[in-house]
Amino acid sequence: MLQAFVAQIPTAIVYGENDRSIGPVSTINLKNLPDHDELHMIKGAGHAAWKNKPEELHLILYKFLLKEN
């Protein structure tokens, strides 16, 4: 198990809908990870979601960080 989850660090997982590098099995595994706070799929984005949809990614991260303060 990853140390981040053992230490219960607030975690937001963000991935692109069209990310072909992680594959469908990995996407299912992401959804089933224990103790993550948020899981976001960015529609129309690939693996480089920060390049494909930067505004959407930044908004997700901004809202997540506001909640954790």
Buried (B, 14 or more C-beta within 10 A) or exposed (E): EEEEEEEEEEBBEBBBBEBEEEEEEEBEEBEEBEBBEEBBBBEEBBBEBBEBBEEBBEEBBEEBEEEEE
